[in-house]
Amino acid sequence: HGLSAVLRQEVTMGHKILFVDDEPNILDSLKRMLREKQDVWDMTFVSSVQEAEACLEKGPIDVAVLDILMPPGDGLSLLKKIKADPRTRDVEVIMLTGLNAHKMKWHALDCGATDLLNKPILTQDLISRIGSALKAKIAGDELRESQTRLKEQLRRAQKMEIIGVIAAGAIHDLKNIIGGIQGLAQVLEIKLPDFKERSDILDLLNGNTRNAIKITGNILSFSRSHEEKREHHDLD
């Protein structure tokens, strides 16, 4: 429900977008297209793979928009590096190209690109594609957080299972001790029949042992991962 609410909202949380293109006129054109988003997205424009790598090192980046050909480097190599690095592999990447080489485009998708845009780019098309990539990033982050929570819950469940095994052994030892106390109470009753304080002492011993048995039973029940049997009762 929380994720759906986030995805329904326009992305207005200052998400970081990195644009990489070796042609200054293309970068200037992208800046003009996205002028209305200056207060919405945190955008960085660089003209080389080296500058892009430096920005990615500083991180975090939500979406990277890369040109495929950027001599002496290239966008595909940068894409592979982004997806190979655990620190940046969750960045959504959109590739820009003016090429008609379908194999290169398919290769970009195989390498982990989220989307492809052909030059010349339409303003609304660019905004929509970036918006979709941001929503995918939000959904992915939410899914990863959920997986982390589930792993932590599993770890705790496994820990409780181990505690249950240890508790079962400890309860067995405690029951032996309680049994010894009960046995001593019986010996006292037999050996000291006329002891005037016998009754009070036996009541005390028996009361304490009953409480101890109850406590050990509660601990054992708590340590076992089973659902309690539920029954209907008439409170009247």
N, C-alpha and C positions, 0 to 999 in steps of 0.2 A: 504493500500500500504506500509506504514511504517513497520507494523508488518510483512508482507510477506518478506520484505527485511531483517529484523532481523532474521527471521527463516531460511532464505537461508544461512546465514553466520554461520561459525563454531563458537561455543561459546568460545570466547576468552576474556571475560571481568572479569576474576577473580571471577567467581561465587563460592560460598562456599558450599562444600560438607562435610558432617559429616558421618564417618564410625564408627559403633558400633558393636563390637564382643568380647565376653569374652575369645576367644582363641587367644593368642599372635601370634601363627604361622599363623593363618588366616589373622590377621591384617598385618603381615609382607608380606604375599603373595599378599595381595591387594596393598600394597605399591609398590611392585616390578612390578605388572601388570600395574600400573598407573604411572610408572616413567616418561613416555613420556608426561604426562599431568601435571607435576609439575609446569611448567611455564604457564599453561593455567587455571587450576582450583586451588582454594584455599582449600586444603584438610586437614581435621583434623581426627585423628584416636584415638579412646578411647576404653577402654575395659570393661566399666561398664555402667549401666543405669544411675547411679548417675553422672558420668562424662559427659554423654550425656546431661542430664538435665541442668547441669551447662553451657555447650556450648550453648544450646538452649536459656538459660536465657540471655546470652550475645548477641546472635543473630547478624544480621539475618542469617539464614541458608536457602539455596535454595533447596538442596536435602539431605535427610538423608537415609543412607543405613544401615539397622538394621538386626541383626540376630534375629530369632524368639525366640530361647531359650538362655537365659543368666542368669543363676541362680546367686544370689537369685532373681533377677528381670527377666523380659522377654520382648522381643521386642513388643509383642502385646499390653501389658499394656502401654509401652512407645508410641506406635503408637496412642492408644486411647487418651492419654494425649496430644500429639501433636495436634491432630485434634479437641480436646475439647477446647484448649486455643486459644482465638482470635488472640494472638500475633504470633502463630506458625501454625495455621490451614492451611495456604497456602503453607506450606513446602511439597514438593513432596517426598513421602517415598517409597523406594524400600526395600522389605523384602528378606533376605537371609535364606535359609533353606536347610538342608540335609535330611529332613523328607519326607516320602511318604504319610503323612496324608493329604489327599485332603481337608478334612473338615477344618483343621487348615488354609490351604492356602486360601480357600474360605472365612473363617472368617476374614483373614487379608484384603482381598479385600473389604469385607463388612464394615470393620472399616475405610476404606479410603486409603489403600495402592495403590500406582500408578502402581506398577509392582512387580513381584516375580522372584527370581533367585534361581535355585537349585545348591547346592554344589555337586561336584567341579565346579568352575566357569571358563569359558573360557575368556581370556583377551579381545578379540574383542567383545564378548557378553556383558561383563561388561561395556566397554566403550560406546557401542551403546546404552545400556539401560539407562545409566546415561545421555548421550547426549539427548535422547528422553525425559527424565524427565525434563532436563533443558529447552528444547524447550517448554514443557508443562507449565513450571513455567513462562517463558517469555510471552507466550500467555495468561496465566491467569492473570499475572500482568497488561498486556496491557488492557485486558477486564475489570479488576477492575478499572483501571484509567479511562477508557471510561465511565463506570457506574457512577463514581464519577463526571465526567464532565457533564453527562446527568442530574444527580440529581441537580447539581448547576444551570444548565440551566433551569430546571423545577422550582427551587426555585426563580430564577430571573423572570421567566415568571409569577409566582404567585404573586410576589411582584409588577410587573408592572400592573397586573390586579387590585390589591388593589389600586395602585396609580391612575389607570384609574377611579375607582369608586369615589375616593376622589376628583380627578380633575373635574369630571363631576359635583359634588356638588359645588365645588369652582367656576367653570365657571358660574353656575346658579346664584350664589350670585354676581359675577362680572358683569354679564349682567344686573342685577337689578340696580347696581350702575351706569353703563353706560347709562341705560335707564333714570335714574334720571338726569344725566348730559344733555342728549339730551332734556329732558323735560324742564330743566331750560333754555336751549338755545332758545326753542320755546317761553317760557314766556318772555325772554328778547326781542325777536323780536317783540312781541305784545305790551309789556309795554313801550318799549323805541323806538318808531318808528323814532324819530328825533335825536337820539343819534348819533353824528357824527362818533364815533369810533365803532358803532354797527357792521358794516360789517366786520371789521377786527377781532373783538372778536368772532363773530359767525363763521367766517371761521376757526379760531383757535380751537374753541370748536368742530365744526363738524369734522375737520381734526383729532383731537386727539381721538374723539370717534370712528371714522372709523378705526384708527390704533389699538385702544384697542379691537374692535370687531374682527379684523383680527388676533391679537395675541391670544385672547382667543379661536378663532376657530382653530388655529394651535395647541395650547396646547391640546385641546379636541381631535383633530385628532390623535396626537401623542400618547395620552394615550389609545386610542382604538386599540385593537389588531385585525385589519382587513387589508386585502390586498387592496392596492389602485387599482382603475380601470385604466387599461392601454389602451391607444388608439394610433393609428398611425397618425402622422402629417407630412405634406409636408413642410419641412423647407424653400423651395423656395417661 
